[in-house]
Amino acid sequence: MYNIKAAAKLLDMPKVTIRSWETRYNAITPARTESGHRLYSDQNLEDLKWLKIQVQENGMKISEAVKLLHTSRKQFYHPEVTDHKEPIEYAKQIEELYQAAVEIDIDRFNYLLDLKFSLFHHQTVFFHIIAPLMVRIGAEWENGQISVAHEHMITNIIQQRFNQFFRIFPVAPHLPKVLALSPSGEHHQLGLLLFSLFLRENGFHVVYTGPDTPLDGLAEMVAKQNFQLVCMSVTTPKSRPVAEQYISELAAAIPNLHFLLGGQGIDCDDQKINRYCIGTTLESWQQWLDEFKAARTS
């Protein structure tokens, strides 16, 4: 957390501008010390940096930039819909990254990623640029147009970007600890990464073990680390029996453990009280979050 003097220095912005954007336009909501002094999180600084770029470099009015910032938080790409048409407004950005990826021009690929994050809000980059890009690359891999090693290299670069953002969001200590994984044999992770990012932005401490997580020793780790929620992604029906085995063994070892299940391979039984299907849309994610918070306060 940063006081306003440190924030102004890091952003190269006058303190009066930061206060104005906060109070007049509701751009951000910093925390406060007991004495009332502002404290700015990394997320606050990122939002202010993005607004500064829109105003100074793109000629946008601050009121319009703030509106766009708040709107972008509500726009999520749905990674598992069957129609993978790329959003027209970001087609150029997706194509640039795709060409760099196909040509294995890693320096340019990373430069373009840096550029996108400087020009757009991080949610826009992850959900409207990176997500459709990875769907496209995954399709090329399945069609034999790019190799497994090639796809794996690009995926690792993208996962590093997710990891960077996982670390900057503050964790709410009253929320349960979450383990995010896909069971053995399940290699797709885009939806799991996006949902993990959603959880992190909402204050959950998420530990991401990712695709093809083995069952051996998992129950011991969950118990020892006091995980209360396990988020599991299953994208194909053939992985469903394996997922059920994970749920069965983990639930037997930790009776109070709950499961969040997502992906096209999930067949959610609503009669089982220890699991919840999170779906593939922001609305379904938010619905689960609202119900979860309501249950904890009742």
LINKAMO-V91993 format. One record per backbone hydrogen bond with DSSP energy under -1.0 kcal/mol. NH is the residue of the N-H (numbers start at 1). CO is the residue of the C=O. If there is no record, write none. Layout:
BEGIN
NH;CO + NH;CO
END
This chain:
BEGIN
2;40 + 7;3 + 8;4 + 9;5 + 10;6 + 11;7 + 12;8 + 13;8 + 18;14 + 19;15 + 20;16 + 21;17 + 22;18 + 23;19 + 24;20 + 27;21 + 31;39 + 33;37 + 36;33 + 39;31 + 40;2 + 45;41 + 46;42 + 47;43 + 48;44 + 49;45 + 50;46 + 51;47 + 52;48 + 53;49 + 54;50 + 55;51 + 56;52 + 57;53 + 58;53 + 60;54 + 65;61 + 66;62 + 67;63 + 68;64 + 69;65 + 70;66 + 71;67 + 72;68 + 74;71 + 81;78 + 90;87 + 91;88 + 94;90 + 95;91 + 96;92 + 97;93 + 98;94 + 99;95 + 100;96 + 101;97 + 102;98 + 103;99 + 104;101 + 105;100 + 106;104 + 109;105 + 110;106 + 111;107 + 112;108 + 113;109 + 114;110 + 115;111 + 116;112 + 117;113 + 118;114 + 119;115 + 120;116 + 125;121 + 126;122 + 127;123 + 128;124 + 129;125 + 130;125 + 131;126 + 133;129 + 134;130 + 135;131 + 136;132 + 137;133 + 138;134 + 139;135 + 140;136 + 141;137 + 142;138 + 143;139 + 144;141 + 145;140 + 151;147 + 152;148 + 153;149 + 154;150 + 155;151 + 156;152 + 157;153 + 158;154 + 159;155 + 160;156 + 161;157 + 162;158 + 163;159 + 164;160 + 165;161 + 166;162 + 167;163 + 172;203 + 175;172 + 178;205 + 179;229 + 180;207 + 181;231 + 182;210 + 186;183 + 193;189 + 194;190 + 195;191 + 196;192 + 197;193 + 198;194 + 199;195 + 200;196 + 201;197 + 203;200 + 204;199 + 207;178 + 209;180 + 210;180 + 212;186 + 213;182 + 218;215 + 221;217 + 222;218 + 223;219 + 224;220 + 225;221 + 227;222 + 228;177 + 229;177 + 230;258 + 231;179 + 232;260 + 233;181 + 234;262 + 239;236 + 240;237 + 243;239 + 244;240 + 245;241 + 246;242 + 247;243 + 248;244 + 249;245 + 250;246 + 251;247 + 252;248 + 253;249 + 254;250 + 257;254 + 258;228 + 259;274 + 260;230 + 261;276 + 262;232 + 265;234 + 266;263 + 272;269 + 275;272 + 276;259 + 278;261 + 285;281 + 286;282 + 287;283 + 288;284 + 289;285 + 290;286 + 291;287 + 292;288 + 293;289 + 294;290 + 295;291 + 296;292 + 297;293
END
